[in-house]
Amino acid sequence: MSEAYIIDSVRTPRGIGKPGKGALSQMHPQHLAAAVMKALHDRNGFNTADVDDVIWGTSAQKGLQGGDMGRMAALDAGYDIRVSGVTLDRFCGSGLTAVNLAAAQLMSGMEDLLVAGGTEMMSHITAQGMAEREAGLKNPGIGTGNARLQKKHPQSNQGLCADAIATMEGITREELDAFSLESQRRAAHAIENGYFDQSIVPVVDDEGKVVLAKDEHPRPGTTAEGLAALEPSFAALADMPLDKEGNTFRKYINQRYPDVDIKNFHHAGSSSGVVDGAAALLMASESYVQKHGLKPRARIIATANMGDDPTLMLNAPVPAAKKVLAKAGLTKDDIDLWEVNEAFAVVVEKFIRDLDIDRDKINVNGGAIALGHPIGATGAVLIGTVLDELERRNLKRGLITMCAAGGMAPAIIIERV
């Protein structure tokens, strides 16, 4: 079986994902994807005609984000017209899944040079949602429109799921706020010291003017007092009527867990930031690396996918991590750095407690609470973040995983070359 190598990894800055508020919000999603694809070529000088495929992740594939962004962005980036592309959706895990599938193609010997990554413009999704509401359309959440499925596997609002998990696990508001404050502190330290500079590529407009060169979402001035003053974000949604039967997000959770009296803890400061962004990795087989004299930065050790309870939705990262470690024949002590997406503070807090992870080894440069979560791009972003930090610290292995809607989690282990 061939090796699957990571040659390079780039990402855009993350812009505030609100219509008219963020620097990237007026851009076309394909423009962001093309920006990182073009950057990979500019930095590595490969022949784009050699790219066997572009495997791309985008969660909300509608409106401007529809139409196979992988292929269209490759054309926009100036790649050879022979470069094909495919776009997939595993909700929040889309970008990580794109990389995992690329690794499988390379390791099987079916392909030799691939680009994998993802894009999400939350500003576009927000704007589209506002338009749908004005038109009287109703789209309350994943799975909630299918009454038949809801009877089998009730699925709720993700934020309320986070609150339910915290309630069930006995994790307090104060502990979640403390985790969130540390995410901001670590992100501020990383930005101040240039830890993201190697991977970030500025987004420019068609005239070459820089639109955004640094992350917009971090709030380095965040304080414990400020977080404590924030009202919970999901209390009002919990009991919002969803249909004529009177179902609510709270009822969906209590349908499966009737004894749970959900306490509302999470708020804007302990939930992932809504942002726009894209990320891409250049990946190659062992034979292509040798033939073209490329210098790999890392290799893929193992990948895995895991499903878990769709009602609580956010708990799959722990079993996914266990599965990918078993596939690699490793233990948690063999992992130098961990990156678990901060969809909500409870996701990582529970992960740390369940696996007894050293807090100094996980999300060491902050996470999505501070930096933002561009849904389909985040997995690819996190792989690059871990790779940069492994190199900076002269460490060996990193494990990346993240929750995804429907109760799923992809995972990957990379090792520096």
LUMPAMI-367630 format. One record per residue (C-alpha): residue in three letters; residue number from 1; x, y, z. Coordinates in Angstrom, 2 decimals, always signed. Layout:
<sites>
> resn resi xx yy zz
> ALA NUM X Y Z
...
</sites>
This chain:
<sites>
> resn resi xx yy zz
> MET 1 +0.00 +0.00 +0.00
> SER 2 +1.32 +3.42 -1.00
> GLU 3 +1.93 +6.26 +1.39
> ALA 4 -0.43 +9.25 +1.35
> TYR 5 +1.66 +12.37 +1.83
> ILE 6 +0.66 +15.92 +2.70
> ILE 7 +2.82 +18.26 +0.64
> ASP 8 +1.32 +21.55 +1.77
> SER 9 -1.64 +23.09 +3.53
> VAL 10 -3.14 +26.57 +3.21
> ARG 11 -6.23 +28.41 +4.39
> THR 12 -7.87 +31.78 +4.01
> PRO 13 -8.31 +34.04 +7.01
> ARG 14 -11.70 +33.47 +8.63
> GLY 15 -14.05 +36.39 +8.03
> ILE 16 -17.09 +37.21 +10.15
> GLY 17 -19.91 +35.22 +8.59
> LYS 18 -22.69 +37.79 +8.67
> PRO 19 -24.09 +39.44 +5.53
> GLY 20 -22.48 +42.84 +5.05
> LYS 21 -20.47 +42.57 +8.29
> GLY 22 -17.47 +40.42 +7.38
> ALA 23 -14.76 +41.32 +4.90
> LEU 24 -15.42 +38.17 +2.85
> SER 25 -19.20 +38.32 +2.91
> GLN 26 -19.42 +39.93 -0.54
> MET 27 -17.17 +37.34 -2.16
> HIS 28 -18.40 +34.33 -4.15
> PRO 29 -17.77 +31.02 -2.33
> GLN 30 -15.91 +29.70 -5.38
> HIS 31 -13.57 +32.67 -5.11
> LEU 32 -12.47 +31.56 -1.63
> ALA 33 -11.96 +27.98 -2.80
> ALA 34 -10.03 +29.18 -5.84
> ALA 35 -7.83 +31.38 -3.62
> VAL 36 -6.48 +28.41 -1.64
> MET 37 -6.16 +26.19 -4.72
> LYS 38 -4.19 +28.90 -6.50
> ALA 39 -2.00 +29.39 -3.43
> LEU 40 -1.10 +25.69 -3.39
> HIS 41 +0.07 +25.97 -6.98
> ASP 42 +1.95 +29.24 -6.45
> ARG 43 +3.78 +27.83 -3.42
> ASN 44 +4.63 +24.41 -4.85
> GLY 45 +4.87 +24.87 -8.60
> PHE 46 +3.29 +21.55 -9.62
> ASN 47 +1.78 +20.96 -13.04
> THR 48 -1.96 +21.34 -12.48
> ALA 49 -2.60 +18.87 -15.31
> ASP 50 -1.16 +16.19 -13.02
> VAL 51 -3.93 +16.68 -10.44
> ASP 52 -6.10 +13.58 -10.70
> ASP 53 -9.01 +15.08 -8.82
> VAL 54 -10.15 +17.81 -6.47
> ILE 55 -12.11 +16.42 -3.51
> TRP 56 -13.99 +19.22 -1.80
> GLY 57 -16.24 +19.59 +1.23
> THR 58 -19.16 +22.01 +1.44
> SER 59 -22.02 +21.41 +3.82
> ALA 60 -24.78 +23.71 +2.53
> GLN 61 -24.71 +22.96 -1.18
> LYS 62 -27.37 +25.37 -2.33
> GLY 63 -27.49 +28.81 -3.88
> LEU 64 -24.01 +30.13 -4.59
> GLN 65 -22.51 +27.10 -2.85
> GLY 66 -24.20 +24.62 -5.19
> GLY 67 -22.93 +23.29 -8.50
> ASP 68 -19.87 +21.18 -7.52
> MET 69 -17.54 +23.78 -6.05
> GLY 70 -14.54 +21.45 -6.31
> ARG 71 -14.64 +21.49 -10.10
> MET 72 -15.74 +25.10 -10.57
> ALA 73 -13.16 +26.51 -8.15
> ALA 74 -10.38 +24.55 -9.86
> LEU 75 -11.34 +26.20 -13.14
> ASP 76 -11.52 +29.60 -11.40
> ALA 77 -8.04 +29.00 -9.94
> GLY 78 -6.61 +28.47 -13.42
> TYR 79 -6.06 +24.74 -13.15
> ASP 80 -5.85 +22.70 -16.33
> ILE 81 -9.31 +21.89 -17.71
> ARG 82 -8.51 +18.17 -17.37
> VAL 83 -8.66 +18.47 -13.57
> SER 84 -11.95 +17.01 -12.40
> GLY 85 -13.63 +17.78 -9.09
> VAL 86 -16.24 +16.42 -6.72
> THR 87 -17.98 +18.07 -3.77
> LEU 88 -19.28 +16.16 -0.76
> ASP 89 -21.29 +16.82 +2.39
> ARG 90 -20.70 +15.34 +5.83
> PHE 91 -21.99 +18.47 +7.53
> CYS 92 -19.24 +19.89 +9.80
> GLY 93 -16.97 +16.96 +8.93
> SER 94 -16.96 +17.68 +5.19
> GLY 95 -13.46 +19.14 +4.88
> LEU 96 -11.90 +16.43 +7.02
> THR 97 -13.75 +13.75 +5.08
> ALA 98 -12.45 +15.19 +1.80
> VAL 99 -8.89 +14.73 +3.06
> ASN 100 -9.64 +11.23 +4.35
> LEU 101 -11.06 +10.15 +0.99
> ALA 102 -8.07 +11.65 -0.80
> ALA 103 -5.77 +9.68 +1.48
> ALA 104 -7.62 +6.46 +0.66
> GLN 105 -7.30 +7.13 -3.08
> LEU 106 -3.56 +7.69 -2.76
> MET 107 -2.92 +4.75 -0.44
> SER 108 -4.86 +2.40 -2.73
> GLY 109 -2.75 +3.43 -5.71
> MET 110 -5.78 +4.69 -7.66
> GLU 111 -4.52 +8.30 -7.79
> ASP 112 -1.18 +10.12 -7.49
> LEU 113 -1.80 +13.83 -6.96
> LEU 114 -4.90 +15.29 -5.32
> VAL 115 -6.17 +18.52 -3.85
> ALA 116 -8.56 +18.18 -0.91
> GLY 117 -10.26 +20.73 +1.30
> GLY 118 -13.44 +22.67 +1.74
> THR 119 -15.29 +25.96 +1.77
> GLU 120 -18.18 +27.43 +3.68
> MET 121 -19.53 +30.96 +3.52
> MET 122 -21.77 +31.24 +6.55
> SER 123 -22.66 +34.79 +5.53
> HIS 124 -24.22 +33.39 +2.36
> ILE 125 -26.07 +30.66 +4.28
> THR 126 -27.33 +33.23 +6.79
> ALA 127 -28.50 +35.53 +4.00
> GLN 128 -30.24 +32.67 +2.23
> GLY 129 -31.93 +31.62 +5.48
> MET 130 -33.18 +35.18 +5.99
> ALA 131 -34.61 +35.19 +2.46
> GLU 132 -36.34 +31.86 +3.05
> ARG 133 -37.91 +33.13 +6.26
> GLU 134 -39.16 +36.25 +4.48
> ALA 135 -40.68 +33.99 +1.83
> GLY 136 -42.50 +32.06 +4.53
> LEU 137 -40.45 +28.89 +4.16
> LYS 138 -39.65 +26.86 +7.27
> ASN 139 -36.41 +24.96 +7.75
> PRO 140 -35.97 +24.45 +11.49
> GLY 141 -32.99 +22.11 +11.50
> ILE 142 -31.31 +18.86 +10.48
> GLY 143 -33.76 +15.96 +10.33
> THR 144 -36.67 +17.88 +11.86
> GLY 145 -38.61 +18.06 +8.60
> ASN 146 -38.94 +14.26 +8.37
> ALA 147 -41.59 +13.14 +10.84
> ARG 148 -40.96 +9.47 +10.07
> LEU 149 -37.24 +9.78 +10.83
> GLN 150 -37.91 +11.86 +13.93
> LYS 151 -39.96 +9.02 +15.41
> LYS 152 -37.03 +6.65 +14.91
> HIS 153 -34.16 +9.00 +15.69
> PRO 154 -35.26 +12.37 +17.07
> GLN 155 -32.83 +15.14 +16.13
> SER 156 -32.76 +18.53 +17.78
> ASN 157 -30.99 +21.86 +17.56
> GLN 158 -27.23 +21.43 +17.98
> GLY 159 -26.92 +24.13 +20.60
> LEU 160 -29.63 +22.55 +22.71
> CYS 161 -27.86 +19.20 +22.27
> ALA 162 -24.74 +20.84 +23.70
> ASP 163 -26.74 +22.07 +26.68
> ALA 164 -28.29 +18.61 +27.15
> ILE 165 -24.87 +16.93 +27.15
> ALA 166 -23.50 +19.41 +29.68
> THR 167 -26.54 +18.80 +31.87
> MET 168 -26.18 +15.02 +31.65
> GLU 169 -22.41 +15.11 +32.25
> GLY 170 -22.60 +17.52 +35.18
> ILE 171 -20.41 +20.09 +33.41
> THR 172 -21.16 +23.56 +34.76
> ARG 173 -21.60 +26.90 +33.04
> GLU 174 -18.52 +28.15 +34.88
> GLU 175 -16.39 +25.27 +33.55
> LEU 176 -17.61 +25.85 +29.99
> ASP 177 -16.88 +29.56 +30.27
> ALA 178 -13.39 +28.82 +31.60
> PHE 179 -12.70 +26.57 +28.63
> SER 180 -13.96 +29.28 +26.24
> LEU 181 -11.83 +31.97 +27.84
> GLU 182 -8.76 +29.76 +27.43
> SER 183 -9.59 +29.27 +23.74
> GLN 184 -9.52 +33.05 +23.26
> ARG 185 -6.28 +33.37 +25.24
> ARG 186 -4.53 +30.66 +23.25
> ALA 187 -5.72 +32.05 +19.92
> ALA 188 -4.56 +35.54 +20.85
> HIS 189 -1.14 +34.18 +21.82
> ALA 190 -0.86 +32.22 +18.55
> ILE 191 -1.84 +35.23 +16.44
> GLU 192 +0.51 +37.57 +18.29
> ASN 193 +3.40 +35.17 +17.75
> GLY 194 +2.64 +34.42 +14.10
> TYR 195 +1.85 +30.73 +14.54
> PHE 196 -0.78 +30.82 +11.75
> ASP 197 +1.27 +32.86 +9.30
> GLN 198 +2.71 +29.88 +7.43
> SER 199 -0.72 +28.63 +6.36
> ILE 200 -2.81 +31.77 +5.94
> VAL 201 -3.01 +33.19 +2.42
> PRO 202 -4.69 +36.58 +1.93
> VAL 203 -7.88 +36.81 -0.10
> VAL 204 -7.67 +39.33 -2.93
> ASP 205 -10.36 +40.64 -5.24
> ASP 206 -10.30 +40.54 -9.04
> GLU 207 -8.19 +43.71 -9.12
> GLY 208 -5.60 +42.20 -6.79
> LYS 209 -6.60 +44.29 -3.79
> VAL 210 -6.33 +42.48 -0.45
> VAL 211 -9.80 +41.90 +0.98
> LEU 212 -8.73 +40.07 +4.15
> ALA 213 -5.32 +39.01 +5.46
> LYS 214 -6.03 +38.02 +9.07
> ASP 215 -8.76 +36.30 +11.08
> GLU 216 -11.63 +38.63 +11.97
> HIS 217 -13.45 +36.66 +14.66
> PRO 218 -11.06 +36.43 +17.68
> ARG 219 -11.86 +38.60 +20.67
> PRO 220 -8.56 +38.85 +22.60
> GLY 221 -10.15 +41.22 +25.11
> THR 222 -12.62 +38.58 +26.31
> THR 223 -12.87 +38.32 +30.09
> ALA 224 -14.42 +35.86 +32.51
> GLU 225 -16.79 +38.60 +33.64
> GLY 226 -17.86 +39.31 +30.08
> LEU 227 -18.60 +35.65 +29.39
> ALA 228 -20.53 +35.30 +32.64
> ALA 229 -22.77 +38.20 +31.63
> LEU 230 -23.88 +36.60 +28.34
> GLU 231 -27.38 +35.16 +28.16
> PRO 232 -27.73 +31.50 +27.04
> SER 233 -28.32 +31.36 +23.30
> PHE 234 -30.57 +28.34 +22.99
> ALA 235 -33.18 +28.79 +25.73
> ALA 236 -35.64 +30.54 +23.41
> LEU 237 -35.20 +27.94 +20.67
> ALA 238 -35.82 +25.03 +23.04
> ASP 239 -39.58 +25.45 +23.18
> MET 240 -40.23 +27.02 +19.78
> PRO 241 -43.14 +25.16 +18.07
> LEU 242 -41.87 +23.31 +15.01
> ASP 243 -45.07 +21.81 +13.62
> LYS 244 -48.81 +21.55 +14.14
> GLU 245 -48.28 +18.63 +16.54
> GLY 246 -46.52 +20.96 +18.93
> ASN 247 -43.09 +19.32 +18.69
> THR 248 -40.15 +21.37 +19.94
> PHE 249 -36.40 +20.89 +20.04
> ARG 250 -36.67 +20.14 +23.75
> LYS 251 -39.35 +17.51 +23.15
> TYR 252 -37.16 +15.79 +20.56
> ILE 253 -34.40 +15.31 +23.13
> ASN 254 -36.82 +14.33 +25.88
> GLN 255 -38.43 +11.84 +23.53
> ARG 256 -35.20 +9.86 +23.85
> TYR 257 -34.10 +11.08 +27.28
> PRO 258 -37.31 +11.79 +29.23
> ASP 259 -35.62 +12.30 +32.60
> VAL 260 -33.21 +15.03 +31.46
> ASP 261 -34.14 +18.52 +32.66
> ILE 262 -32.03 +20.48 +30.18
> LYS 263 -30.20 +23.46 +31.64
> ASN 264 -29.17 +26.21 +29.22
> PHE 265 -25.45 +26.98 +29.45
> HIS 266 -24.00 +27.74 +26.03
> HIS 267 -23.96 +31.24 +24.59
> ALA 268 -22.20 +33.20 +21.86
> GLY 269 -18.94 +33.09 +23.83
> SER 270 -18.91 +29.31 +24.35
> SER 271 -20.13 +28.32 +20.88
> SER 272 -18.19 +28.24 +17.61
> GLY 273 -17.98 +31.51 +15.72
> VAL 274 -19.97 +31.98 +12.52
> VAL 275 -17.40 +32.70 +9.81
> ASP 276 -16.51 +32.45 +6.12
> GLY 277 -13.42 +30.57 +4.97
> ALA 278 -11.71 +27.93 +2.84
> ALA 279 -8.76 +25.56 +3.21
> ALA 280 -6.91 +23.14 +0.94
> LEU 281 -4.21 +20.47 +1.11
> LEU 282 -1.94 +19.24 -1.65
> MET 283 -1.56 +15.46 -1.31
> ALA 284 +0.54 +12.99 -3.25
> SER 285 +1.43 +9.32 -3.51
> GLU 286 +4.87 +7.96 -2.74
> SER 287 +5.64 +7.35 -6.40
> TYR 288 +4.64 +10.88 -7.42
> VAL 289 +6.78 +12.38 -4.65
> GLN 290 +9.82 +10.38 -5.75
> LYS 291 +9.31 +11.06 -9.45
> HIS 292 +8.88 +14.83 -9.04
> GLY 293 +11.21 +15.48 -6.12
> LEU 294 +8.54 +16.85 -3.81
> LYS 295 +9.25 +17.25 -0.11
> PRO 296 +6.37 +15.89 +1.99
> ARG 297 +5.55 +17.53 +5.29
> ALA 298 +3.53 +14.65 +6.73
> ARG 299 +1.97 +11.31 +5.97
> ILE 300 -1.45 +9.92 +6.81
> ILE 301 -1.28 +7.15 +9.41
> ALA 302 -4.97 +6.24 +9.67
> THR 303 -8.47 +7.58 +9.09
> ALA 304 -11.82 +6.59 +10.53
> ASN 305 -15.50 +7.49 +10.56
> MET 306 -17.91 +6.96 +13.42
> GLY 307 -21.60 +7.33 +14.07
> ASP 308 -23.13 +7.87 +17.49
> ASP 309 -26.47 +8.89 +18.98
> PRO 310 -28.12 +11.34 +16.54
> THR 311 -30.34 +12.76 +19.28
> LEU 312 -27.42 +14.11 +21.31
> MET 313 -25.58 +14.59 +18.00
> LEU 314 -22.22 +15.85 +19.32
> ASN 315 -20.70 +12.83 +21.10
> ALA 316 -19.07 +10.90 +18.25
> PRO 317 -15.53 +12.41 +18.51
> VAL 318 -14.61 +10.19 +21.48
> PRO 319 -15.47 +6.84 +19.79
> ALA 320 -14.00 +8.17 +16.51
> ALA 321 -10.69 +8.88 +18.25
> LYS 322 -10.68 +5.45 +19.83
> LYS 323 -11.39 +3.85 +16.45
> VAL 324 -8.66 +5.67 +14.55
> LEU 325 -6.13 +4.95 +17.31
> ALA 326 -6.98 +1.25 +17.13
> LYS 327 -6.64 +1.27 +13.34
> ALA 328 -3.20 +2.85 +13.66
> GLY 329 -2.12 +0.47 +16.43
> LEU 330 -1.47 +3.45 +18.70
> THR 331 -2.55 +4.64 +22.13
> LYS 332 -3.40 +8.13 +23.28
> ASP 333 +0.14 +8.41 +24.66
> ASP 334 +1.48 +8.20 +21.10
> ILE 335 -0.32 +11.41 +20.13
> ASP 336 +1.63 +14.61 +20.64
> LEU 337 -1.08 +17.10 +19.69
> TRP 338 -4.87 +16.82 +19.51
> GLU 339 -7.28 +19.03 +17.64
> VAL 340 -11.00 +18.64 +18.38
> ASN 341 -13.31 +21.18 +16.79
> GLU 342 -14.85 +23.54 +19.29
> ALA 343 -18.38 +23.37 +17.91
> PHE 344 -19.44 +24.05 +21.49
> ALA 345 -17.32 +24.14 +24.62
> VAL 346 -18.88 +20.94 +25.97
> VAL 347 -17.69 +18.89 +22.97
> VAL 348 -14.01 +19.34 +23.79
> GLU 349 -14.52 +19.45 +27.54
> LYS 350 -16.23 +16.04 +27.45
> PHE 351 -13.54 +14.70 +25.08
> ILE 352 -10.79 +15.76 +27.48
> ARG 353 -12.53 +14.14 +30.44
> ASP 354 -13.55 +10.92 +28.70
> LEU 355 -10.08 +10.20 +27.30
> ASP 356 -8.10 +11.86 +30.10
> ILE 357 -6.24 +14.13 +27.67
> ASP 358 -3.54 +16.50 +28.86
> ARG 359 -5.04 +19.97 +28.38
> ASP 360 -1.65 +21.28 +27.30
> LYS 361 -1.79 +19.01 +24.23
> ILE 362 -5.24 +19.80 +22.86
> ASN 363 -6.32 +22.82 +20.80
> VAL 364 -3.10 +24.48 +21.83
> ASN 365 -3.67 +27.52 +19.62
> GLY 366 -7.32 +27.99 +20.47
> GLY 367 -10.19 +26.72 +18.40
> ALA 368 -13.46 +27.59 +16.73
> ILE 369 -14.83 +29.38 +19.80
> ALA 370 -12.17 +32.02 +19.26
> LEU 371 -11.37 +31.63 +15.56
> GLY 372 -14.68 +30.54 +14.04
> HIS 373 -16.06 +27.46 +12.29
> PRO 374 -16.47 +27.67 +8.49
> ILE 375 -18.42 +24.41 +8.46
> GLY 376 -17.23 +22.56 +5.33
> ALA 377 -13.71 +23.97 +5.55
> THR 378 -12.93 +23.47 +9.22
> GLY 379 -11.62 +19.91 +9.08
> ALA 380 -9.04 +20.84 +6.46
> VAL 381 -8.13 +23.95 +8.48
> LEU 382 -7.49 +21.87 +11.59
> ILE 383 -5.19 +19.43 +9.80
> GLY 384 -3.04 +22.34 +8.66
> THR 385 -3.11 +23.87 +12.14
> VAL 386 -1.84 +20.65 +13.72
> LEU 387 +0.82 +20.16 +11.03
> ASP 388 +2.19 +23.68 +11.50
> GLU 389 +2.33 +23.22 +15.26
> LEU 390 +3.97 +19.79 +15.07
> GLU 391 +6.71 +21.38 +12.97
> ARG 392 +7.06 +24.39 +15.24
> ARG 393 +7.43 +22.19 +18.33
> ASN 394 +9.42 +19.46 +16.55
> LEU 395 +6.82 +16.83 +17.49
> LYS 396 +5.67 +13.76 +15.59
> ARG 397 +1.95 +12.89 +15.55
> GLY 398 -1.39 +14.67 +15.65
> LEU 399 -4.96 +13.43 +15.85
> ILE 400 -7.82 +15.54 +14.47
> THR 401 -11.52 +14.87 +14.89
> MET 402 -14.79 +16.77 +15.04
> CYS 403 -18.49 +16.26 +15.61
> ALA 404 -20.90 +16.47 +12.69
> ALA 405 -24.67 +16.71 +12.47
> GLY 406 -26.54 +13.45 +12.52
> GLY 407 -24.28 +12.18 +15.31
> MET 408 -21.11 +11.56 +13.28
> ALA 409 -17.37 +12.19 +13.51
> PRO 410 -14.52 +11.65 +11.04
> ALA 411 -10.98 +11.34 +12.41
> ILE 412 -7.43 +11.30 +11.09
> ILE 413 -3.92 +10.76 +12.45
> ILE 414 -1.01 +12.46 +10.70
> GLU 415 +2.72 +12.01 +11.25
> ARG 416 +5.49 +14.41 +10.30
> VAL 417 +7.94 +13.24 +7.70
</sites>
